[in-house]
Amino acid sequence: MGRIYEVERKFLFTLANAAKFYSNKSIPPFASVVFKGLMTHNDRYYDTEFYDLDRHNVWARVRNGNWQAKRLISGSHEKAVYEESKGYQSLVDTMRDLGLKEWEDLKAGNFVLHNIAEFGTERKNYIVDEKFKIVLDSTSFGYSVGEVELKGGDYEQCGNQIDEFIAKHQWFFDTTGEVKSKLKAYWEICSRQRM
């Protein structure tokens, strides 16, 4: 079986454009919007002492008690292709594959990673036009960001489909200016609070 990639595009959302989304009366409207539920995530992010995972575009986190590793394959945080894996062993394997020496400590049960961020997120999940996953995230530190996601084996094709979808529904998707990942926004807000 081939690899499955998660392709995502981040966008800003406000109460004003969220209201447009919920009413779905703009031109052209979405063909369908199905609410899939509200979730709450509690995330703790980890890295080595010298941020080796971040330098390799890998983010290790514990989300609601479960280990996840997210590796950037292509693009930037705002317009990205990720390979995701779940479980502690997959994190150990990722670190081994990157050649990071800490993987042996982790395999032996010696926890050598450092907690670099911790926050909560309220996530509203939708399936739009029967295939696009749209999430609207609001964090415990006051930042909100949305994502359009598709999963598939051909990440270029998925990316093109997302780009066409966003262009068709520009009335909702605000991609102007800098759209930050939650982790980047967290670091910026925390550094301002320390000043």
Buried (B, 14 or more C-beta within 10 A) or exposed (E): EEEEBBBBBBBBBEEEBBEBBEEBEBEEBBEEBEEEEEEEBEBBBBBBEEEBBBEBBBBBBBBEEEBBBBBBBBBEBBBBBBBBBEEBEBBBBBBBEBEBEBBEBBBEEEEBBEEBBBBEBBBBBBBBBEEBBBBBBBBBBEBBBBBBBBBBEEBEEBBEBBBEBBEEBEBBBBBEEEBBBBBBBBBEBEEEEEE
